[in-house]
Amino acid sequence: MKKIFILAIGLFVAGAANAQSPIRVGIKGGVNLPNIIKDDGNNNFNTKINPGFNVGVTLDITLIEGLSFTPEALYATKGYKSESTFGEFTQTTSFIDIPLLASIKLGGSGLNLVVGPQVSFLTSTKNKFENGFGSAQQTIVENDSDRFKKSLVGGLIGFRYDINSNVDFHGRYALDFQKNNENGSSQTPEYKNQVFSLGFGYKF
């Protein structure tokens, strides 16, 4: 994973060095609608969306007309909810996401296709169980724990609509290509994160 991180930095530096126009810095935020894709192991349960959010910074580096390199650094919450006869279980995972995106302008409008790889670094996991008698909550800082992989590689595809030269509206779908762990259990099932998101961005 260190090699992937070094490659990400290398792509960022190369894009900046070859930029044909000034680099634009931006901020962005939005709503996450995450769920999971269950893998092998103990997965005899149903899940639903656990709403969350994302917020962070972006760069917009023009490579050629109509094509930009737009890396981001985001704090994002993911996870899922699961209901049973005993109550509702909610798992919320917090990540630092590093999408390395190509933005391709479509026609003469403000619509852009965004696509590229994403590296995600797990920071913490919060588990919450609620029933008619009360609730219990556990927060785990993912430093020494081996329950989850600390970094995951995935991909992202979506759109960005430039309302004007500063403000944009965007929607996207992100999917981890790797499982959260190798040996699932009833407490920590094997799965891959998937996230639909909508939000706004502002470039300075």
C-alpha positions in Angstrom: 0.0 0.0 0.0 3.0 2.3 0.6 3.8 1.9 -3.1 0.3 2.9 -4.1 0.5 6.0 -1.9 3.9 6.9 -3.4 2.4 6.4 -6.9 -0.5 8.7 -6.0 1.9 11.4 -4.9 3.9 10.9 -8.1 0.8 11.3 -10.3 -0.1 14.5 -8.4 3.4 16.0 -8.9 3.5 15.0 -12.6 0.1 16.6 -13.2 1.1 19.8 -11.4 4.4 20.0 -13.4 2.6 19.6 -16.7 -0.4 21.9 -16.0 -1.2 24.2 -18.8 -3.0 26.7 -16.6 -2.8 27.7 -12.9 -3.8 25.1 -10.4 -7.2 25.8 -8.8 -7.8 24.8 -5.2 -11.3 23.9 -4.0 -13.4 22.7 -1.1 -16.2 20.2 -1.3 -18.8 18.4 0.8 -21.8 16.3 0.4 -24.0 13.4 1.6 -22.9 9.8 1.5 -25.4 7.0 1.0 -23.2 3.9 1.9 -24.0 0.3 2.1 -22.0 -2.9 1.6 -21.7 -5.8 -0.8 -21.5 -9.0 1.2 -18.7 -11.4 0.3 -18.1 -15.0 1.5 -18.3 -16.0 5.1 -21.1 -15.4 7.5 -23.5 -13.2 5.5 -27.0 -14.4 6.3 -28.3 -11.0 7.1 -29.9 -8.0 5.2 -28.4 -4.6 5.1 -29.6 -1.0 4.3 -28.0 2.4 3.8 -26.3 4.1 6.7 -26.4 7.9 5.7 -23.2 9.8 6.2 -21.2 12.6 4.8 -17.9 13.6 3.1 -15.9 16.8 3.3 -12.5 17.8 2.0 -10.2 19.7 -0.5 -9.7 19.3 -4.2 -7.3 20.4 -6.9 -8.1 21.1 -10.5 -5.1 20.8 -12.9 -5.8 21.3 -16.6 -3.8 18.9 -18.7 -5.2 19.7 -22.1 -8.4 21.4 -23.2 -11.4 19.4 -21.9 -9.3 17.1 -19.7 -8.2 17.8 -16.1 -6.5 15.9 -13.3 -8.6 16.4 -10.2 -7.2 14.7 -7.1 -9.1 15.0 -3.8 -8.5 14.4 -0.1 -11.7 13.7 1.8 -12.9 12.7 5.2 -15.8 10.3 4.6 -18.1 8.1 6.7 -19.4 4.8 5.4 -20.9 1.6 6.8 -24.3 -0.1 6.9 -27.4 -0.9 9.0 -28.8 -4.3 9.7 -32.1 -5.2 11.4 -33.0 -8.4 13.1 -35.7 -9.6 15.6 -33.2 -8.5 18.4 -32.8 -4.9 17.3 -30.9 -2.7 14.8 -27.1 -2.8 14.3 -25.3 0.2 12.8 -21.7 0.1 11.8 -20.1 3.5 10.8 -16.6 3.5 9.4 -14.5 6.6 9.0 -12.0 6.9 6.2 -9.6 9.3 4.6 -10.4 8.9 0.9 -7.8 9.9 -1.8 -9.6 9.8 -5.3 -7.2 10.4 -8.2 -9.7 11.5 -10.9 -9.7 12.4 -14.5 -12.4 15.0 -15.4 -13.5 14.9 -19.0 -15.6 17.7 -20.4 -18.7 16.5 -22.3 -19.6 18.8 -25.1 -20.0 22.6 -24.7 -22.0 22.4 -21.5 -20.8 22.4 -17.9 -21.2 18.6 -17.7 -18.1 16.5 -16.9 -17.4 12.8 -16.5 -15.2 12.0 -13.6 -13.5 8.6 -13.2 -10.5 7.1 -11.6 -9.0 5.0 -8.8 -9.4 5.7 -5.1 -7.3 4.8 -2.1 -9.0 4.7 1.3 -7.4 4.8 4.8 -9.5 3.5 7.7 -9.3 5.7 10.8 -12.1 4.4 13.1 -15.1 2.1 13.4 -18.2 2.8 15.5 -20.7 0.0 16.2 -24.1 0.7 17.7 -26.8 -1.7 18.7 -30.3 -0.6 19.6 -33.5 -2.4 20.7 -36.6 -1.5 22.6 -34.8 -1.6 26.0 -31.9 0.7 25.2 -28.7 1.0 23.2 -25.0 0.0 23.4 -22.2 1.7 21.5 -18.5 0.9 20.8 -15.9 3.0 19.1 -12.7 1.4 17.8 -9.7 3.4 16.7 -8.2 1.4 13.9 -4.5 1.4 14.8 -3.6 -1.9 16.4 -6.8 -3.7 15.5 -6.5 -6.5 12.9 -10.3 -6.8 12.3 -10.2 -4.6 9.2 -7.7 -3.8 6.5 -6.3 -0.3 7.2 -6.2 0.7 3.5 -8.3 -0.3 0.5 -8.1 0.3 -3.2 -11.2 1.0 -5.1 -12.7 2.9 -8.1 -15.0 5.8 -8.7 -17.2 7.0 -11.5 -19.7 9.9 -11.7 -20.4 13.4 -13.0 -19.7 17.0 -12.2 -21.9 19.9 -13.4 -20.2 23.2 -13.3 -22.9 25.7 -12.4 -20.4 28.5 -13.0 -16.6 28.9 -12.9 -16.6 28.5 -9.1 -19.5 26.3 -8.1 -20.3 22.7 -9.1 -22.8 20.0 -8.3 -21.6 16.4 -8.4 -22.8 12.9 -8.0 -20.8 9.7 -8.0 -20.5 6.0 -7.1 -17.5 4.5 -5.4 -16.7 0.8 -4.9 -13.9 -0.9 -3.0 -12.1 -3.6 -5.1 -10.8 -5.2 -1.9 -12.7 -6.9 1.0 -12.6 -5.2 4.4 -10.9 -8.3 5.8 -9.9 -11.9 4.9 -11.7 -14.0 7.5 -15.2 -12.8 8.3 -17.3 -13.6 11.3 -20.7 -12.9 12.6 -19.2 -9.9 14.4 -17.1 -8.7 11.4 -18.5 -10.1 8.2 -16.6 -10.0 4.9 -17.8 -7.2 2.6 -16.8 -4.4 0.2 -17.9 -0.8 0.7 -20.0 0.9 -1.9 -21.1 4.6 -1.7 -23.4 6.8 -3.7 -22.8 10.5 -2.9 -24.2 13.9 -3.9 -22.6 17.2 -3.1 -21.4 20.7 -4.0 -17.9 22.0 -4.6 -16.4 25.5 -4.7 -13.1 26.4 -6.5 -11.2 29.5 -5.7 
